């Protein structure tokens, strides 16, 4: 395992303790995906790189958490659609038209939403609100999440193995920098897209 700095003795002790209970670390990864998906991905990679858990278990936990979260977004939308005020405000005809429109483009819409920053939550919640075919939604969402998470996990893991050979214990600092980058890049992208759209409207 990679030796952490003395200032991180407490964290090291916690990780060493839970490394004997990998299922606990797996549960923590699943829960982390509900808070910050990018952070959970990087955290899972670092735990695997540092030898605290098997890479396959780390990736499996990551995919499971992301998939559950995606289905949860559908559930939130479906729950909101039963609210009388929502139905009254939007109208049954608009909901029917929206459901038909999205059902016809669901696969591409979900794949696009998984890849484009800032679009996954509104698209998945809208899918639930419009009550698009759940089995279709679940199948595409789970496959997209699996491919997306697997790609980034193994990319970061492979990159991390190279970095570990060069800088050793500083891999956790690299992970922190990568996390910050992954948090702010989508926000910058979304802000840029919004600015472009506002400019076209003007």
Secondary structure, DSSP 8 states (H G I E B T S, - for coil): -----GGGHHHHHHHHHHTT-HHHHHHHHHHHHHH-HHHHHHHHHHHHHTTSS-HHHHHHHHHHHHHHHHHHHHHHHHHHHT-HHHHHHH-HHHHHHHHHHHHHTHHHHHHHHHHSTT-HHHHHHHHHHTT--HHHHHHHHHHHHHHHHHHHHHHHHHHHHHHHHHHGGGHHHHHHHHHHHHHHHHHHHHHHHHHHHHHHH-
